Amino acid sequence: MKITADTNVLARAVLLDDAAQGAAAAKLLREATLIAVSLPCLCELVWIMRHSAKLSKEEVTTTIRDLLDAGNVVMNRPAAEAGLALLEAGGDFADGILAYEGKWLGGETFVSFDKKAVTLLSKQGQAAKLLRTSDR
């Protein structure tokens, strides 16, 4: 079966925080001939692993790389790699995805109020600008 995985299916398989759902999710993922993982699903999964499950960025990186390397998983690999690069640099996975996809869509400069994201993306050689509010 070719499936599109919801975040909760991947999260249960990764975290095994519910024995029955974890087993069902793991079985489905093993048996699927193709698992389509969307960018929003990846961002949600990373957020769950980092903020709810309190996994380290190294554990999260390993999990996402395992998904990338699975023979039956398809995803936007360059976008996922961009997210991982920012996560490994100390930033947010989703910001890496946003910057990558924005560039792919024709955006030239990533703009944010998030100083850390702008700094990390700039260090990676990407055009990024910190948006500031005017002093009044």
Helices and strands as residue ranges (DSSP letters): E 2-4, H 7-15, H 19-31, E 34-36, H 39-47, I 48-52, H 57-69, E 73-74, H 77-88, H 93-104, E 110-112, H 115-123, E 128-130
